[in-house]
Amino acid sequence: MVNLNVFSQILSLIDRELFKVLVAKHKSDKHCKGINSWTHLASMLFCHFSSADSVRDISNGLRSTTGNLNHLGVGRAPSKSNISYINKHRTHELFKDLYFSLLDKLWQKDTHLRKDLTQLKRKVYLMDASIIPLCLSVFDWAKFRSTKGAVKLHTVLDYDGCLPVFMQITDGKVHESQRAGSYSFSKGSVVVVDRGYVDYNWLGDLDSRGCYFVTRSKTNMKYNVIKSYQSEALLEKGIIKDEIIELSGPSADRYNSKPLRLIHFWDSSTDNQYHFLTNNIQWKASLVANIYKQRWQIEIFFKHLKQRLKISSFVGTSENAVMIQIWTSLIGILLLKYLQKKAKYDWNLSNLVGFIRMNIFVKINIWQWIDDPFIRPPVKGKNGQLQIFSD
């Protein structure tokens, strides 16, 4: 008989000693009013895993585990006013540092097998931004448009594991290209972005540092064709034309006047034509198209973050409260993906989230459960009756 519920076992994945070091670094338990940083973390993770809609739901949900809170490392369930206060006043930097510490010590220590791009022996990073809409009359600090509020998540996803290695949260007005240079990529890595990031100064900087990029060209891009390749063999792979080009006009000066590669690709499934721009001259054209195709993984990540965890609505209205909810959602998705990776059962992440939500306070061995989540039907005997006694 297991004495710990599912939620307690998930929390046990977090190294308490590591957490204590971060608490001491940020002095986040100073003036804590009896609700320490661990209770705060447990409360916010409960919010995400149970899909709580308010601080009242968080408080009542934790209070319903009377007698089991000590298994969570929680002395007492916080009241709704406690949660509101600590969300407003405890620094979100604690949870930000915890996410990146868990990423290093829990997630990245294991190897991640690629389902695609196995022939590419380089680090691949997917970069994009996503807007989270907010009501401007309530979140008056989140300026976006005259009548709308929003925050924007500027994210760099490591293709191996598909979790963020960098995230910057700004107001909704900040364009993607303005934050493109915030993260420094290692030499030889591949950066995949959509055309919202096409800033020739930044692309030139990537090239000068020995990084490769794959993106889509802008419709108004001015260039001259140096070489052009067309063949039936290329067309069979969807490659209409493979060109070596050089930029012309002001764009050439901003980039560094080096040759680029422009691949015209036809997608038979959508009957659309795409134009991929890269600074790698050696790769096969089909590989370039496949690299850009993997950019969809970051869209899937944003979908999981917004739909599976509590990001579409917020339990606090201050800027710090919103930041805490976002960073704890990242901690939550890291823990869930760790369980998904370790499980023998082939979980879809959305199904895993749903099953944990239904069983969050059930006392079962989570490792056995994620390997074999369903009760198997009884074995029938030869005459069609249930086999009760074995031979």
C-alpha positions, -999 to +999 in steps of 0.1 A: +000+000+000+014+034-011+011+061+016+019+090-007-005+105-032+004+113-068+009+150-062+034+142-034+054+119-056+056+145-084+068+171-059+095+147-047+112+150-081+123+185-070+156+184-050+147+201-017+184+210-010+186+227-044+154+246-036+168+257-002+199+271-018+177+292-042+155+303-013+186+315+006+199+332-026+167+352-031+159+356+006+124+346-004+114+333+031+120+367+047+088+382+060+069+351+047+040+354+071+041+317+078+037+306+042+072+296+031+085+293-004+080+256-006+043+259+003+040+286-023+055+264-050+033+235-040+002+258-042+011+270-076+019+236-090-014+224-076-031+253-094-016+240-127-022+203-122-057+206-109-067+235-133-078+257-103-096+288-115-089+311-085-070+314-052-101+301-035-099+269-055-062+265-046-068+271-009-099+248-007-083+221-028-052+219-006-074+220+026-093+190+013-062+169+018-063+173+056-040+148+072-019+145+041-004+179+038+027+168+056+034+144+027+036+175+005+061+192+028+034+217+036+026+227+073-008+242+066-029+251+036-026+287+027-057+309+027-068+327-004-055+360+011-021+343+019-018+332-018-028+366-031-002+383-009+027+360-016+020+361-053+022+398-052+053+401-030+075+370-033+100+375-062+093+355-093+130+352-099+130+323-074+108+302-096+127+312-128+160+300-113+143+268-101+131+261-136+166+264-151+182+245-123+158+216-128+164+218-165+201+212-159+200+187-130+168+167-138+161+170-175+194+175-194+213+148-175+195+122-197+201+118-234+172+127-257+166+106-288+155+125-319+125+113-338+137+134-368+168+152-380+189+122-369+214+128-396+221+163-383+248+161-356+243+196-343+223+214-317+191+227-331+172+256-315+137+267-323+130+304-316+096+320-315+073+342-294+037+338-283+012+363-270-010+357-239-039+381-240-049+400-208-077+423-199-062+458-199-087+472-174-075+445-149-039+441-159-032+478-166+006+473-165+005+449-196+003+475-224-004+460-259-030+480-278-053+509-269-080+486-256-061+453-251-034+440-227-010+411-232+024+396-223+046+380-248+068+349-242+100+352-262+112+316-262+142+295-274+134+258-274+161+231-275+150+206-302+164+178-281+137+175-255+116+205-266+118+225-235+129+262-232+165+270-226+157+307-226+125+326-220+120+364-217+086+378-208+078+413-220+047+433-227+028+425-259+042+454-279+078+441-281+085+427-315+102+394-319+132+409-338+139+432-308+146+403-285+164+381-311+198+389-299+190+383-262+203+347-263+238+337-274+239+305-294+270+282-294+292+279-325+279+254-350+243+253-337+213+257-360+187+284-353+152+280-368+129+310-369+100+323-388+102+354-410+092+377-382+128+373-370+144+382-404+166+411-393+197+410-416+219+426-389+211+397-365+213+370-392+247+384-402+258+383-365+247+346-363+268+339-394+299+357-381+297+336-349+297+303-369+260+296-364+236+284-391+200+297-395+170+284-414+140+308-419+115+319-445+124+348-468+104+380-468+082+386-499+100+419-505+135+406-503+159+421-529+185+397-542+205+386-572+208+350-583+244+336-585+235+300-593+203+281-598+197+243-597+166+225-610+161+189-618+135+162-619+151+145-589+148+177-569+112+181-580+103+147-568+113+158-533+093+190-536+122+212-545+112+236-573+144+255-574+176+256-553+194+290-556+226+306-544+219+343-540+234+375-528+213+403-512+211+436-529+205+471-517+207+481-480+200+445-469+234+434-483+253+459-461+233+449-431+239+412-436+277+412-446+274+406-484+281+369-481+261+345-504+229+329-491+208+300-502+172+303-512+152+271-516+118+271-533+098+243-519+063+230-528+043+212-501+021+187-519-001+181-487-012+218-486-005+228-522+015+258-509+049+271-520+075+281-494+108+299-497+135+289-472+165+311-465+197+297-450+234+305-448+244+268-451+255+261-487+263+224-482+231+208-469+207+190-491+178+211-501+154+185-487+172+187-453+168+224-451+130+220-457+129+193-431+147+215-405+122+243-410+094+218-407+106+210-371+098+246-361+062+234-356+075+218-323+076+252-306+040+258-317+031+225-300+049+235-269+030+268-267-002+248-272+006+225-243+016+254-221-016+273-227-041+245-229-028+219-205-016+241-177-030+272-162-018+300-185-050+311-203-063+327-171-045+340-140-052+339-103-034+372-096-034+405-114-001+420-104+029+417-128+048+396-103+018+372-098+016+367-136+053+360-138+051+335-110+022+317-127+041+315-160+074+303-144+056+277-123+038+264-154+072+258-170+083+239-139+051+219-141+055+210-178+091+200-172+080+176-144+052+162-166+075+157-196+100+140-173+073+115-163+063+111-199+099+103-209+105+078-181+072+059-186+071+027-206+036+035-217+034+057-248+017+087-232+004+117-251+011+147-229-025+159-229-037+125-218-010+124-190-021+158-178-057+147-177-051+115-159-029+132-133-057+158-128-082+130-121-059+111-097-039+139-081-047+129-045-050+091-051-024+070-033-008+049-060+027+042-070+031+068-098+060+049-115+041+017-118+010+036-128+025+056-156+040+024-170+007+005-169-022+029-163-051+007-172-066-024-155-064-053-179-095-073-186-097-107-168-084-137-187-112-161-200-110-199-199-113-222-229-151-225-224-156-187-224-160-185-186-137-164-164-107-183-154-107-182-115-083-210-106-051-217-125-041-253-133 
